Structures are given as C-alpha cells and as structure tokens.
Amino acid sequence: METKKPYYAVIFTSTLTNNVGGYSEMAQRIADLAKIQPGYIDFESARDEIGISISYWESLEAIANWKANTEHLLAQEKGIKDFYSYYKVRICLVEREYEFKR
C-alpha cells in the first residue's frame, strides 16, 4: 500500500458471541461499502479467537463520515445486539511504514 503519509488507521478488535448467523455476510457488506466512501484507502482483517480489522483513511473527517454512514450505523447496532461480546476501536495516525515481501 503506497499512500501519502500521514494517514489514519482505525483498528477494530472484537470477540464474537455464539450467535454469528449472518455475521460474515454483514461484515463483507460493510467492508465493500467502506471501499466506496470518500477518503477510504484500504482494509485488512484477520479472525481467530479475536478479530482484528483495520481500515485506513485519508483524514479524521473521512473516518467521522464513515462512522455516521446510515448502513454502517445499522450494522454497528446489529453487532452490539447480536454478534459482539466485546469490541474496542482505536484510531491511530500512521506517520511511517515499511514492509517485507518475498
């Protein structure tokens, strides 16, 4: 990911309840919806015992607009009601990055 720095990362860490029917579909829909939002850069995620999803954004304003998106708000409510036993959101400024790739 070659991106103008600095930019922002929203790190969403979660654990799921046992009620996960429909979760994968909702998570995919929200990831797809995020990709078309102004200021969106990229998305990465992994899930095992805990889930870690990181979305990357050009600005704090872009993050606030995404958080206020109607469909995203409905997914957040559904997640709190049915899917998550725990979650934490961290918003971080990315000032530099490096990577290794074989």
C-alpha positions in Angstrom: 0.0 0.0 0.0 1.8 3.1 -1.2 0.0 6.0 0.4 0.7 9.6 1.2 1.6 10.0 4.8 0.4 10.7 7.4 -2.9 8.9 7.2 -5.1 7.2 9.8 -5.8 3.6 10.8 -9.0 2.6 12.5 -8.3 -0.7 14.4 -11.4 -2.6 15.4 -10.7 -5.5 17.8 -13.5 -7.8 18.7 -14.7 -11.1 20.1 -17.9 -12.8 18.9 -20.8 -14.3 20.7 -22.1 -17.7 19.8 -24.8 -16.0 17.7 -22.9 -15.5 14.4 -25.5 -16.4 11.8 -25.3 -13.7 9.2 -22.2 -12.1 10.6 -19.9 -13.0 7.7 -22.3 -11.5 5.1 -22.8 -8.4 7.1 -19.0 -7.9 7.6 -18.4 -8.4 3.9 -21.2 -5.9 3.0 -19.7 -3.3 5.4 -16.2 -3.9 4.0 -17.5 -3.4 0.5 -19.4 -0.3 1.5 -16.3 1.2 3.2 -14.4 0.9 -0.1 -16.6 3.4 -1.9 -16.5 6.0 0.9 -14.6 9.3 0.3 -11.2 9.2 2.0 -11.0 5.4 2.1 -7.6 3.9 1.5 -7.5 0.2 2.3 -8.7 -2.6 4.6 -7.1 -5.6 6.3 -8.6 -8.2 8.7 -8.0 -11.5 10.4 -10.1 -13.6 12.7 -9.2 -16.4 15.1 -10.0 -16.2 18.8 -10.3 -12.4 18.3 -11.0 -10.4 15.2 -8.8 -7.5 14.1 -9.9 -5.3 11.3 -8.0 -2.3 10.2 -9.3 0.3 7.8 -7.1 3.1 6.5 -8.3 6.6 5.9 -7.0 9.9 4.5 -8.4 12.1 7.3 -10.3 12.2 10.6 -13.1 13.8 8.7 -13.4 10.7 6.4 -13.4 8.5 9.5 -16.2 10.5 11.1 -18.3 10.4 7.9 -17.9 6.7 7.7 -18.9 6.2 11.3 -22.0 8.3 10.6 -23.0 6.3 7.4 -26.5 5.0 7.9 -25.9 1.4 6.8 -22.7 1.3 8.9 -24.7 2.6 11.9 -27.3 -0.2 11.5 -24.5 -2.8 11.3 -23.0 -1.3 14.5 -26.3 -1.7 16.3 -26.7 -5.3 15.0 -23.2 -6.1 16.1 -23.8 -4.8 19.6 -27.2 -6.6 19.8 -26.2 -9.9 18.4 -22.6 -10.5 17.3 -20.1 -9.0 19.6 -19.3 -9.9 23.2 -16.5 -7.3 23.2 -15.0 -4.7 20.9 -12.5 -1.9 21.0 -11.8 0.8 18.5 -8.5 2.6 18.2 -7.8 5.5 15.8 -4.1 6.0 15.1 -2.1 8.3 13.0 0.3 6.4 10.7 3.4 8.5 10.1 5.6 5.9 8.5 5.5 2.3 7.4 7.8 -0.3 5.9 7.3 -3.9 4.7 9.0 -7.1 3.6 7.7 -9.1 0.7 9.2 -12.2 -0.8 
